[in-house]
């Protein structure tokens, strides 16, 4: 398994933090991503502990942030 690029880590962290600032919860983000990942994973992305392992998870997160600025 390869390590995700640092830019993916920063991008995911920024997107999650923006959603959280807009009133989303970790659980709601996970649900809106179709439960592709857990709320705990969303928490890890927000803390910058891990980046999305699948490029499609980052794409899904970007789409969520674009279409839904607030819950």
Beta strands, then each sheet from edge to edge (+ up, - down):
end
